[in-house]
Amino acid sequence: MTYFLPTFTWSRSISTSQDLTGSPISVTARLHLTNLQQQDFGDYYLTVNNGVGRSVTYRPGVVFQVSVFAVILLKGVGGLVTVSGSGGTGIPNQQALTLRCSYTVIPEDVVTGFTWRRVEGSSTVTIATGSVTAQTAVFLDSWKDKGIFIGDYTSSLDIQLPASHVTSSYAGTYRCEVMVLSGLGYIDTTASVLTSPSVSGLPPVQTVTAFSNFRIDCSTFTTPGNPPTTKYTWTNGGSTVSTGAVIDRRHISRSQGGDYTCTASNSQGSDSASVSVDVQYPPSMSGLPPVQAVTEFSILRIDCGTYTTPGNPPTTRYGWTFGGSTVSTVAIIDRRNISRGQGGDYTCTASNSQGSDSASVNVDIQYSASIRKFTANSVSGSVTINESSTVTLICQVDSNPNPAIKLLNGSQELTRADSSLTATYTLELNCRQRGNVSCTASNNVGRPVTQSVNLLVQCSPRLDDSVSKQLKFAATLGGDVTVSVSVLAYPLPTFTWSRSISTTQDLTGSSSPVSDISVIARLHLTNLQQQDFGDYYVTVDNGVGGLVTCTVSVVHVGPPQIPTQFRDLANATTSSLWLSWLPGFNGGHPQTFLIEYRQYSTRTWIVYNSYNDTGEMVVAEVSGLTAGHIYIFRLLVRNDYGRSKTYVFVETATVGDPTDQQNLVSSCIRTGVLAGATVGTFLLTLLIGGIFLMVLYRKGYSFGNIVIGASQKSSSHPEPADKDDREYSSLDVPTQYSNLEEESEKQQYTQLKIYENTKAEAAAEANTCEGVTEAPPVTYVSITASPYQNTGAHSQGPVHGNN
């Protein structure tokens, strides 16, 4: 039991000379007043305080309600009160908080009231008051409208807070005070509330920089529960990342941002709070093409934002730089009518508050090709060069992309340089290679460009090989004839006509240019007499090299000369063969060729076909033949003046096995008879063969490589030559005969020409010009050696040299 005696303080509202000290006797306060004067009459105040409740001031003679005060002024009464109690434990929403207080009082004393207070440090807060006699209880402060009085008033003053109102704020020290007439007694009890911890004040957002350290102590923001032992757990993205109060992530990455939840728990439950970890980082760039090709004078437009992954914060600033200078402060660079000088590396930089990232693109300005310089031996424009000299052509081009460069001589491609800025070619010149050589460059950006150099090639006179070199002309007695010579030379030459014998003909002649290097010299002869037939000479001079003299022959019209180079083209099939020949001089009138053939084992000649003279090598297909047979062909030529004096022959064979081959089967019984018959037949055949050969010899047929009747002997019949098995359609005549360039006697020839006086094709003959420099004539070699090949022994054969 605990009680306190009060202290008493006397006072007055006005000044007084009285001693106001007073003296307490027991719990009775006395003030002794002496020698009262007029001013001593009036009100005196007594202040009573024992440290419990409020101080009480009253005036003697004034009765006040003792139930209102914690200390009662008693007069002449003494006694004691005993108070005991215990605290309770509450669980929110589970268990009510009950505070118990019991008292006993001696019989001489009387309980006047009670009070429940919550002790908060050095002060108290009243939560309930009541009267025992009236058996009433009034709840105040945080217990108002919540508390319940569950005591019996006579011995217990218990109060209770329902579980629905129990919170941790009700835990603490409570004091139960019992007031009696003789004084006051009280007891302190402790109330416990079992609660889970609570987490509050955790910042909703925590900003960190990528690759820095992230650290939060959850206990800083946790109010422990009861019991106070607390467990902590941190989770992120559904996974536990820490089992302590502190989460500490070092070098945090952008993928580790997001909501982090701290859970504080004890045996009573848990509480959680989340913080959004905002990991900030700079933007990044990727995918910007390393090269951007644009055409000159077009638009360059690149959106850097397309290749940027925004950082955090996402607000991004952009800048484009070129050549050390800023050319744009936005994501898009837009350059119109871009020129080649604006090509190069452009760098885009994307940045935010955390940093930046950059990427570069090489802008390739493409433009059409232009020729910077085109020279021949380092000279542009026009260049004069001697024949057989070499000239070096160099073409230099400015272009992007690199162009394809062609060096051309007319339409002939000399060389080609792909994806290059320079093309070079060394050309060995001849008379015909004069004129413009050109350089053409193109790169698919613009149109091709061309530049030319004019080559002037000085060359001495020679016969023009692009026309016939035939210098033999036919005419009739008393007729007219115009002889001509086509000459190639630069500069163009002069012509002088002459004859080794006197003549009445006008030898002035004339000439007319065909091109800047080709000219035709003509001499017109009229009313030809016998002495006018023969050789004429034309001397050609252009100041380059020496004089050139050509011999031109005028002959009487007559039968044509026999063709030359009659041969098999070795393109045999099972039913056809190909033949070719070169026409001879036509005698001054159009000539016709006739082909006849027979099988080797027969005597009958079959006329196959006739062919007109075209002035060129004649190629003919002979079809309708039998497989695996040997054939002999002969060729005859004629014009209106007669026929050639002899035939020319060729022997060849179709491919395959003979279809009429018979097998001889003999019987052993008739062996003698058959053997006798065979011997007899053989002797008879020899006799007939001898007679047949004698007849042919007298008729002028040729055997081997000898023409019979030409004062030469016949050779023995050779074995048939191997045949090529290549096939040609009879409707498709070959236009090139490279395999005709062989002949057993390697004869030389020049092409035929149509002569004005006869309108006929000239023979394949060439007269040699003295002092002329020219390429060697084409040599043809027979593919298949034939026992009937013309040997050129005839007097009408090609003439080489002066007639």
QUIJOGI-V684648 format. One record per residue. RES is the residue in three letters. PHI is phi in degrees with one decimal (NA if undefined). OMEGA is omega in whole degrees, 0 to 359 (* if undefined). NEAR is the number of other ideal C-beta (glycine too) atoms within 12 Angstrom. Layout:
RES;PHI;OMEGA;NEAR
RES;PHI;OMEGA;NEAR
//
This chain:
MET;NA;180;22
THR;-133.8;174;22
TYR;-146.1;183;29
PHE;-130.3;173;21
LEU;-81.7;183;24
PRO;-81.3;170;30
THR;-106.6;184;22
PHE;-123.4;177;32
THR;-133.3;179;22
TRP;-97.9;180;29
SER;-153.6;177;23
ARG;-140.5;183;25
SER;-79.5;177;14
ILE;-122.0;180;16
SER;-69.7;181;12
THR;-148.3;177;24
SER;-91.3;182;15
GLN;-78.2;176;23
ASP;-80.7;185;16
LEU;-101.6;182;25
THR;-71.0;180;16
GLY;68.9;179;24
SER;-147.4;178;15
PRO;-88.1;172;21
ILE;-123.6;188;16
SER;53.8;177;19
VAL;-109.3;178;28
THR;-104.7;179;22
ALA;-100.3;180;33
ARG;-126.0;174;20
LEU;-131.5;182;27
HIS;-98.7;181;16
LEU;-107.8;182;22
THR;-128.1;174;11
ASN;45.3;184;12
LEU;-62.8;173;14
GLN;-107.2;185;13
GLN;-56.9;184;10
GLN;-73.4;181;15
ASP;-83.5;177;20
PHE;-82.1;179;13
GLY;135.2;186;19
ASP;-88.6;173;18
TYR;-121.5;185;31
TYR;-120.1;179;25
LEU;-114.1;178;31
THR;-105.5;184;26
VAL;-115.4;180;34
ASN;-148.7;174;22
ASN;-118.9;178;28
GLY;84.0;180;21
VAL;-118.3;181;30
GLY;78.8;182;29
ARG;-91.8;171;18
SER;-69.8;182;21
VAL;-119.0;176;28
THR;-119.3;178;25
TYR;-143.6;175;27
ARG;-106.9;179;20
PRO;-56.0;181;23
GLY;92.8;179;10
VAL;-104.7;181;14
VAL;-87.0;178;11
PHE;-124.7;184;18
GLN;-78.6;183;15
VAL;-68.4;182;29
SER;-68.9;183;25
VAL;-87.3;188;18
PHE;-110.1;177;29
ALA;-79.9;180;36
VAL;-123.2;183;38
ILE;-109.9;175;37
LEU;-85.0;183;35
LEU;-108.5;180;29
LYS;-122.1;171;17
GLY;74.8;181;13
VAL;-127.5;177;21
GLY;-131.7;178;20
GLY;173.8;181;28
LEU;-137.4;177;25
VAL;-128.6;178;38
THR;-113.1;183;26
VAL;-120.4;175;35
SER;-139.3;180;23
GLY;-174.1;179;33
SER;-152.1;177;21
GLY;-86.3;179;29
GLY;-122.8;179;29
THR;-124.3;178;28
GLY;-113.0;176;34
ILE;-127.9;182;31
PRO;-53.3;177;28
ASN;62.3;179;19
GLN;-126.2;187;18
GLN;-142.1;180;22
ALA;-70.0;177;27
LEU;-94.9;183;44
THR;-114.0;176;32
LEU;-113.5;186;44
ARG;-111.4;179;29
CYS;-143.8;179;43
SER;-120.5;180;27
TYR;-143.2;170;36
THR;-135.2;182;21
VAL;-138.8;180;29
ILE;-69.4;186;20
PRO;-61.1;183;13
GLU;-73.2;186;15
ASP;-109.1;182;28
VAL;-133.7;176;26
VAL;-78.9;181;38
THR;-99.4;180;35
GLY;-177.3;178;39
PHE;-145.4;179;47
THR;-145.6;170;40
TRP;-105.2;180;45
ARG;-126.4;173;33
ARG;-103.8;183;34
VAL;-85.1;179;24
GLU;-125.4;182;17
GLY;71.3;182;9
SER;-90.8;180;7
SER;-123.3;180;13
THR;-132.0;177;27
VAL;-125.1;181;22
THR;-74.3;179;31
ILE;-113.9;179;37
ALA;-160.5;173;38
THR;-135.5;180;34
GLY;-166.1;180;34
SER;-121.7;179;25
VAL;-78.2;183;32
THR;-68.2;178;18
ALA;-87.8;181;15
GLN;50.6;177;16
THR;-127.9;177;18
ALA;-141.6;179;31
VAL;-120.6;180;23
PHE;-95.3;184;27
LEU;-125.5;174;22
ASP;54.1;187;22
SER;-70.8;179;27
TRP;-95.0;182;32
LYS;-61.3;181;18
ASP;63.0;180;14
LYS;-126.0;185;26
GLY;-73.1;180;35
ILE;-131.6;176;23
PHE;-86.3;184;31
ILE;-117.7;179;22
GLY;-82.7;180;30
ASP;-105.3;179;16
TYR;71.3;186;25
THR;-78.6;180;16
SER;-139.9;182;22
SER;-128.5;180;28
LEU;-122.3;186;43
ASP;-68.9;174;34
ILE;-126.7;185;41
GLN;-146.4;175;33
LEU;-110.4;183;39
PRO;-57.5;183;25
ALA;-60.1;182;23
SER;-68.3;180;17
HIS;-106.0;185;26
VAL;-72.8;172;33
THR;-137.3;182;27
SER;-65.0;181;30
SER;-69.0;181;23
TYR;-88.2;177;38
ALA;-73.0;178;32
GLY;147.9;182;28
THR;-101.3;178;26
TYR;-119.4;181;43
ARG;-118.2;176;37
CYS;-103.9;182;43
GLU;-112.2;178;43
VAL;-117.7;183;46
MET;-105.0;177;42
VAL;-123.5;182;39
LEU;-65.4;184;31
SER;-88.3;181;33
GLY;157.9;185;38
LEU;-144.6;174;42
GLY;-131.7;181;38
TYR;-149.9;178;37
ILE;-143.3;176;32
ASP;-96.0;178;25
THR;-126.1;181;33
THR;-111.0;177;24
ALA;-102.1;178;39
SER;-113.0;175;28
VAL;-127.1;178;33
LEU;-80.1;182;30
THR;-137.7;172;35
SER;-81.1;178;32
PRO;-66.6;177;34
SER;-126.5;180;30
VAL;-115.1;180;34
SER;-150.2;179;17
GLY;86.8;178;18
LEU;-65.5;183;31
PRO;-60.7;182;21
PRO;-65.9;182;16
VAL;-133.3;176;18
GLN;-123.6;182;28
THR;-95.9;177;22
VAL;-135.6;177;33
THR;-92.9;179;26
ALA;-53.1;178;28
PHE;72.9;171;20
SER;-95.9;181;22
ASN;-101.7;178;19
PHE;-114.4;184;33
ARG;-142.9;175;22
ILE;-138.9;176;36
ASP;-101.5;185;21
CYS;-67.9;182;41
SER;-64.5;178;23
THR;-62.4;185;20
PHE;-109.7;184;28
THR;-114.5;169;31
THR;-95.8;184;25
PRO;-61.0;176;27
GLY;-89.8;177;30
ASN;-129.8;8;32
PRO;-70.2;188;22
PRO;-76.5;180;21
THR;-62.5;187;15
THR;-125.4;173;31
LYS;-107.2;184;28
TYR;-124.7;175;34
THR;-144.0;174;26
TRP;-110.4;177;36
THR;-127.2;177;23
ASN;-148.0;180;27
GLY;61.5;178;15
GLY;84.8;181;10
SER;-117.7;177;13
THR;-76.8;182;17
VAL;-113.4;177;27
SER;-160.4;177;25
THR;-116.0;175;16
GLY;-125.2;181;21
ALA;-67.0;185;27
VAL;-104.5;169;23
ILE;-104.7;185;33
ASP;-137.1;179;20
ARG;-111.9;181;27
ARG;-96.6;181;13
HIS;52.9;183;15
ILE;-63.5;180;30
SER;-103.6;183;20
ARG;-62.7;180;26
SER;-75.0;181;15
GLN;-95.0;174;26
GLY;-77.0;179;26
GLY;123.6;184;27
ASP;-83.4;173;23
TYR;-111.7;183;40
THR;-114.9;175;30
CYS;-100.2;178;43
THR;-118.8;176;32
ALA;-105.1;185;36
SER;-144.6;167;27
ASN;-137.4;184;25
SER;-68.5;183;17
GLN;-92.6;180;31
GLY;148.7;184;25
SER;-147.9;174;24
ASP;-142.9;184;31
SER;-133.5;173;26
ALA;-150.3;184;29
SER;-119.3;174;24
VAL;-129.6;178;32
SER;-88.8;181;21
VAL;-88.0;182;38
ASP;-96.7;180;27
VAL;-85.1;183;31
GLN;-99.0;184;29
TYR;-154.1;181;32
PRO;-77.2;176;30
PRO;-68.5;177;35
SER;-129.9;182;26
MET;-123.5;176;29
SER;-159.2;175;17
GLY;87.8;177;17
LEU;-64.5;184;32
PRO;-59.6;181;20
PRO;-66.6;181;16
VAL;-134.5;176;19
GLN;-123.4;181;30
ALA;-93.1;176;23
VAL;-135.5;179;32
THR;-85.7;180;25
GLU;-55.3;180;29
PHE;73.0;173;20
SER;-95.6;185;22
ILE;-108.8;171;19
LEU;-97.5;180;34
ARG;-140.0;178;22
ILE;-133.2;178;36
ASP;-99.2;182;22
CYS;-65.5;181;40
GLY;-62.5;179;24
THR;-64.4;185;21
TYR;-107.9;183;28
THR;-112.5;169;31
THR;-97.7;184;23
PRO;-59.2;177;26
GLY;-88.8;176;28
ASN;-137.1;8;28
PRO;-69.5;188;20
PRO;-75.8;179;19
THR;-63.1;187;16
THR;-121.4;174;31
ARG;-104.9;183;28
TYR;-124.1;174;34
GLY;-152.7;175;25
TRP;-110.2;177;35
THR;-125.3;179;23
PHE;-147.8;180;26
GLY;59.8;178;15
GLY;85.4;180;10
SER;-117.1;177;14
THR;-78.4;182;17
VAL;-114.3;176;27
SER;-162.8;178;26
THR;-115.4;176;18
VAL;-125.8;185;21
ALA;-66.6;186;27
ILE;-102.5;169;23
ILE;-102.4;185;34
ASP;-135.7;179;20
ARG;-114.9;182;27
ARG;-98.1;182;13
ASN;50.6;184;16
ILE;-65.9;181;30
SER;-107.9;183;19
ARG;-64.2;178;24
GLY;-72.6;180;15
GLN;-97.6;176;26
GLY;-82.4;180;26
GLY;138.7;184;25
ASP;-87.4;174;23
TYR;-111.9;183;40
THR;-115.9;175;30
CYS;-104.0;178;42
THR;-118.6;176;32
ALA;-110.3;185;36
SER;-143.6;168;27
ASN;-140.3;184;26
SER;-66.7;184;18
GLN;-95.2;181;29
GLY;149.8;186;22
SER;-149.7;174;24
ASP;-144.0;184;29
SER;-134.7;174;26
ALA;-149.7;183;30
SER;-121.5;175;24
VAL;-131.8;177;32
ASN;-89.4;180;21
VAL;-86.5;183;38
ASP;-98.0;181;26
ILE;-83.2;182;30
GLN;-98.4;182;28
TYR;-143.4;185;30
SER;-68.7;183;25
ALA;-73.7;171;36
SER;-138.1;182;29
ILE;-87.7;180;32
ARG;-75.5;183;21
LYS;-159.7;174;23
PHE;-132.7;186;38
THR;-131.9;170;29
ALA;-119.8;186;41
ASN;52.1;177;25
SER;68.2;179;16
VAL;-119.2;177;20
SER;-104.1;178;23
GLY;87.5;183;18
SER;-127.9;184;19
VAL;-131.7;176;29
THR;-102.5;186;23
ILE;-137.0;177;30
ASN;-75.2;178;23
GLU;-59.4;181;33
SER;71.9;172;20
SER;-82.4;177;24
THR;-107.7;177;19
VAL;-128.8;179;34
THR;-102.6;179;27
LEU;-96.0;178;41
ILE;-130.2;178;31
CYS;-120.1;180;42
GLN;-112.7;189;26
VAL;-126.0;170;36
ASP;-106.4;187;23
SER;-164.5;170;34
ASN;-148.2;5;27
PRO;-73.0;179;26
ASN;-56.9;187;24
PRO;-91.7;165;37
ALA;-97.3;183;28
ILE;-113.4;176;41
LYS;-119.4;171;33
LEU;-105.4;188;39
LEU;-122.3;168;30
ASN;-108.8;191;30
GLY;70.1;176;16
SER;-100.4;181;12
GLN;-83.0;179;18
GLU;-79.9;179;19
LEU;-84.3;179;30
THR;-157.7;181;26
ARG;-141.8;177;22
ALA;-122.8;180;28
ASP;-90.2;177;16
SER;52.3;181;20
SER;-142.0;178;23
LEU;-100.9;181;27
THR;-141.6;173;26
ALA;-128.5;182;38
THR;-132.4;178;25
TYR;-151.2;176;30
THR;-105.1;186;18
LEU;-114.8;174;31
GLU;-90.9;193;19
LEU;-90.5;165;32
ASN;-129.0;190;28
CYS;-62.0;183;41
ARG;-81.9;183;27
GLN;-91.7;174;32
ARG;-82.8;180;35
GLY;101.4;185;27
ASN;-83.6;164;27
VAL;-104.5;188;43
SER;-130.4;173;31
CYS;-117.1;178;43
THR;-119.9;181;31
ALA;-127.2;178;42
SER;-149.5;180;27
ASN;-139.9;177;30
ASN;69.5;175;20
VAL;-91.5;177;28
GLY;-128.1;179;20
ARG;-74.1;176;14
PRO;-61.7;177;24
VAL;-118.6;184;28
THR;-136.0;174;23
GLN;-137.8;187;32
SER;-122.4;170;26
VAL;-128.3;181;36
ASN;-91.8;179;24
LEU;-95.9;175;42
LEU;-106.1;186;29
VAL;-103.2;177;35
GLN;-78.3;181;28
CYS;-140.2;180;39
SER;-73.9;183;32
PRO;-64.9;172;43
ARG;-159.3;178;37
LEU;-60.9;180;43
ASP;-75.2;184;36
ASP;-79.1;177;23
SER;-84.7;175;20
VAL;-125.3;182;27
SER;-65.0;174;32
LYS;-93.2;181;40
GLN;-63.8;181;43
LEU;-115.7;180;42
LYS;-124.2;185;49
PHE;-127.6;182;47
ALA;-105.3;179;41
ALA;-152.0;179;34
THR;-107.9;179;26
LEU;-61.8;182;18
GLY;84.5;180;15
GLY;-92.2;179;23
ASP;-112.2;175;22
VAL;-151.9;174;34
THR;-115.1;177;26
VAL;-97.2;183;45
SER;-145.4;177;40
VAL;-135.6;177;48
SER;-96.3;186;38
VAL;-121.5;176;44
LEU;-110.3;180;43
ALA;-168.9;172;44
TYR;-146.4;358;35
PRO;-64.8;181;25
LEU;-61.6;187;28
PRO;-91.1;169;38
THR;-106.9;184;22
PHE;-125.3;176;37
THR;-129.8;181;23
TRP;-95.5;179;31
SER;-153.3;177;23
ARG;-143.9;183;28
SER;-75.4;177;14
ILE;-122.2;181;15
SER;-69.0;183;11
THR;-152.8;176;24
THR;-91.6;182;14
GLN;-75.0;176;28
ASP;-78.6;183;15
LEU;-100.5;179;27
THR;-65.4;179;16
GLY;71.4;178;30
SER;-148.2;177;21
SER;-146.1;178;27
SER;-143.1;180;17
PRO;-72.4;174;21
VAL;-97.2;176;19
SER;-150.8;181;21
ASP;-72.8;178;21
ILE;-128.8;184;34
SER;-127.0;181;30
VAL;-146.4;178;33
ILE;-113.2;175;32
ALA;-99.6;183;42
ARG;-127.6;174;28
LEU;-133.2;183;34
HIS;-100.4;180;27
LEU;-109.6;184;34
THR;-123.9;175;19
ASN;46.4;186;18
LEU;-63.6;173;30
GLN;-108.3;186;20
GLN;-58.3;182;15
GLN;-73.2;180;17
ASP;-81.2;176;34
PHE;-79.6;181;32
GLY;132.7;186;28
ASP;-95.5;173;28
TYR;-123.8;184;42
TYR;-121.0;175;34
VAL;-123.0;180;41
THR;-101.1;186;30
VAL;-114.9;181;41
ASP;-145.4;174;24
ASN;-130.6;177;29
GLY;82.0;178;18
VAL;-112.1;184;29
GLY;75.5;181;25
GLY;-97.1;177;19
LEU;-73.4;177;25
VAL;-122.0;180;35
THR;-120.5;179;30
CYS;-114.2;179;42
THR;-103.7;179;36
VAL;-119.4;184;43
SER;-106.4;172;34
VAL;-113.9;185;40
VAL;-123.5;176;39
HIS;-74.0;175;25
VAL;-66.2;180;31
GLY;-178.7;180;28
PRO;-60.4;180;29
PRO;-75.4;174;44
GLN;-84.0;181;43
ILE;-67.2;177;42
PRO;-68.0;176;50
THR;-120.4;175;44
GLN;57.6;174;44
PHE;-75.7;188;49
ARG;-156.0;172;45
ASP;-91.7;182;45
LEU;-84.7;177;41
ALA;58.3;176;34
ASN;-115.4;187;35
ALA;-69.0;169;37
THR;-118.4;179;30
THR;-72.6;185;22
SER;-134.1;183;23
SER;-148.7;177;34
LEU;-139.5;176;43
TRP;-115.1;180;39
LEU;-125.2;176;50
SER;-146.9;177;42
TRP;-158.3;179;47
LEU;-110.3;182;44
PRO;-62.4;173;45
GLY;-93.7;179;46
PHE;-61.3;188;51
ASN;-83.7;178;46
GLY;72.1;178;40
GLY;94.2;180;38
HIS;-152.8;181;30
PRO;-55.8;184;30
GLN;-115.6;181;44
THR;-127.6;182;30
PHE;-110.7;181;40
LEU;-123.8;177;29
ILE;-107.5;173;37
GLU;-127.9;179;24
TYR;-147.8;171;38
ARG;-150.6;174;24
GLN;-72.2;184;23
TYR;-61.4;185;25
SER;-92.0;181;16
THR;-120.4;179;15
ARG;-109.6;188;16
THR;-83.0;176;12
TRP;-88.6;181;22
ILE;-109.6;176;20
VAL;-75.5;182;16
TYR;-93.2;185;26
ASN;-167.4;174;22
SER;-117.2;186;18
TYR;-137.6;176;29
ASN;-82.9;180;21
ASP;-80.6;177;36
THR;-103.3;182;24
GLY;82.9;181;28
GLU;-129.2;176;27
MET;-56.5;181;35
VAL;-98.0;178;38
VAL;-124.3;184;31
ALA;-136.8;175;35
GLU;-102.4;175;30
VAL;-109.8;183;35
SER;-115.4;180;27
GLY;78.8;181;19
LEU;-92.9;183;32
THR;-105.2;183;29
ALA;-64.5;172;24
GLY;71.0;181;24
HIS;-111.4;176;31
ILE;-92.1;181;33
TYR;-124.3;173;39
ILE;-112.2;179;40
PHE;-112.1;173;43
ARG;-130.7;186;38
LEU;-124.3;179;47
LEU;-121.2;179;31
VAL;-126.0;181;44
ARG;-147.9;168;30
ASN;-137.0;184;31
ASP;-70.6;180;19
TYR;-97.0;179;25
GLY;138.8;182;21
ARG;-118.1;177;23
SER;-65.2;186;39
LYS;-71.7;183;25
THR;-136.3;169;37
TYR;-90.8;164;37
VAL;-120.3;187;48
PHE;-121.0;170;43
VAL;-151.2;179;44
GLU;-115.0;178;37
THR;-156.1;184;42
ALA;-147.1;172;37
THR;-80.4;181;35
VAL;-88.3;178;27
GLY;102.8;179;20
ASP;-95.5;178;13
PRO;-59.9;182;19
THR;-80.1;184;14
ASP;-106.1;180;12
GLN;-65.0;182;12
GLN;-117.4;177;7
ASN;-98.2;178;6
LEU;-87.2;179;12
VAL;-116.9;181;9
SER;-121.7;179;14
SER;-102.0;181;10
CYS;-61.9;183;10
ILE;-67.8;187;8
ARG;-105.4;183;14
THR;-61.2;182;14
GLY;-63.8;180;13
VAL;-61.9;182;14
LEU;-65.3;179;17
ALA;-62.2;178;15
GLY;-64.4;180;13
ALA;-62.9;181;16
THR;-65.6;180;17
VAL;-62.0;180;14
GLY;-65.0;180;14
THR;-62.2;181;14
PHE;-62.7;179;14
LEU;-63.9;179;14
LEU;-64.0;180;14
THR;-63.9;178;15
LEU;-60.2;180;14
LEU;-64.5;181;14
ILE;-64.3;180;15
GLY;-61.6;179;16
GLY;-62.4;178;14
ILE;-60.4;183;14
PHE;-62.9;180;18
LEU;-66.3;179;20
MET;-63.3;179;15
VAL;-62.5;181;15
LEU;-62.3;181;25
TYR;-60.0;180;21
ARG;-70.9;179;12
LYS;-86.7;174;18
GLY;89.7;177;23
TYR;-73.3;180;29
SER;-100.7;176;38
PHE;-127.4;185;30
GLY;67.9;178;24
ASN;-107.6;183;32
ILE;-113.6;176;29
VAL;-85.9;182;37
ILE;-66.3;182;29
GLY;94.4;180;21
ALA;-106.6;178;27
SER;61.1;174;15
GLN;-129.8;183;21
LYS;-86.8;177;17
SER;-81.3;175;26
SER;-93.2;178;19
SER;-67.0;182;12
HIS;-72.7;181;22
PRO;-79.5;175;19
GLU;-70.9;178;13
PRO;-59.2;180;25
ALA;-74.4;177;23
ASP;-62.0;182;15
LYS;-108.2;175;29
ASP;-76.1;182;22
ASP;-93.5;177;16
ARG;-68.4;184;18
GLU;-116.5;175;24
TYR;-128.7;176;27
SER;-68.4;179;15
SER;-66.7;179;20
LEU;-94.6;186;9
ASP;-126.6;183;13
VAL;-84.7;180;22
PRO;-61.2;180;23
THR;-103.7;178;10
GLN;-128.8;184;12
TYR;-137.8;180;30
SER;-62.5;181;13
ASN;-80.7;175;23
LEU;-85.7;186;34
GLU;-81.1;175;22
GLU;-128.4;174;23
GLU;-149.0;186;32
SER;-55.7;181;28
GLU;-105.8;177;24
LYS;47.5;182;18
GLN;-72.4;177;36
GLN;-104.6;181;29
TYR;-150.8;171;38
THR;-124.9;190;43
GLN;-75.3;181;30
LEU;-74.5;180;37
LYS;-141.4;175;38
ILE;-87.1;184;24
TYR;-95.3;186;35
GLU;-63.2;187;20
ASN;-73.6;182;29
THR;-115.0;186;36
LYS;56.1;183;16
ALA;-114.2;179;32
GLU;-79.1;178;38
ALA;-78.8;179;46
ALA;-77.3;182;52
ALA;-83.2;180;42
GLU;-130.8;180;43
ALA;-138.3;174;39
ASN;-93.0;183;37
THR;-81.1;175;27
CYS;-97.4;182;35
GLU;-75.6;176;22
GLY;85.7;183;22
VAL;-87.8;175;36
THR;-109.9;181;23
GLU;-150.2;180;29
ALA;-68.5;179;20
PRO;-62.7;180;11
PRO;-67.2;180;22
VAL;-68.3;180;25
THR;-107.7;179;19
TYR;-111.4;180;31
VAL;-123.6;182;22
SER;-63.5;178;39
ILE;-74.9;183;32
THR;-116.4;178;35
ALA;-64.7;183;27
SER;-123.4;177;42
PRO;-66.9;182;35
TYR;-111.1;181;42
GLN;-65.7;178;44
ASN;-61.9;183;42
THR;-94.1;183;35
GLY;79.1;181;33
ALA;-79.9;183;25
HIS;-74.8;180;31
SER;-66.8;181;17
GLN;-88.9;183;32
GLY;-67.9;181;32
PRO;-60.8;181;38
VAL;-103.7;178;32
HIS;-116.2;184;21
GLY;105.6;182;18
ASN;-78.7;176;22
ASN;-74.7;*;26
//
